[in-house]
Amino acid sequence: MPRHIVLVGLPGSGKSTVGRLVADGLPAPLIDIDGLLVREMGMPVSQIFGMVGEARFREMERDAVNAAQGGAPGVIVPGGGWAAQPGQLDAAKSACLSIYLRCLPATAAKRSEQGEVRPVLAGVDPVQRMRTLFEEREPFYLLAHHTVQAEHSGAEAVAAEIVDLGRRHGGW
């Protein structure tokens, strides 16, 4: 039976875009954790984050990832901060093939400007904040089973590499 694939990395590393392509390529369901929380709470992530605070948001995110792991195998895309919570990635490694989409802070910040407002980047210099996040989170991200370079490759090439990893190491 295939294992879940969980994508981790900075905001703007391409997790959502690549996740959709990987799910289509396997085929597998896409489990977008931020999307689940948005539907559950009826408001955007930035509002949820502002209303409940980061600590409670991380609990909600953790619970949603745990619930997803209990379901049919799919491509799980948590927010960028999930894997940086101590123990989360290690706990998921038995049920999931974890893949770190590695992207440099400047690239991730530029990509993030094109998407939804990200609570961890609001009100600050996004490149500097992304550098700080990178320094804080990369040691956790590097605990993933595999690292895929998402800096210069297009989403399709990154997804193809992950589909291949899923077939070779995840039972797909």
TAJO-V314335 format. One record per helix or strand of 3 or more residues. SS is the DSSP state (H for helix, E for strand). FROM is the first residue (numbers start at 1). TO is the last residue. If there is no record, write none. Layout:
BEGIN
SS_FROM_TO ; SS_FROM_TO
END
This chain:
BEGIN
E_4_8 ; H_15_26 ; E_29_32 ; H_33_41 ; H_45_69 ; E_74_77 ; H_82_84 ; H_88_92 ; E_96_102 ; H_105_113 ; H_119_121 ; H_126_141 ; E_146_149 ; H_155_169
END
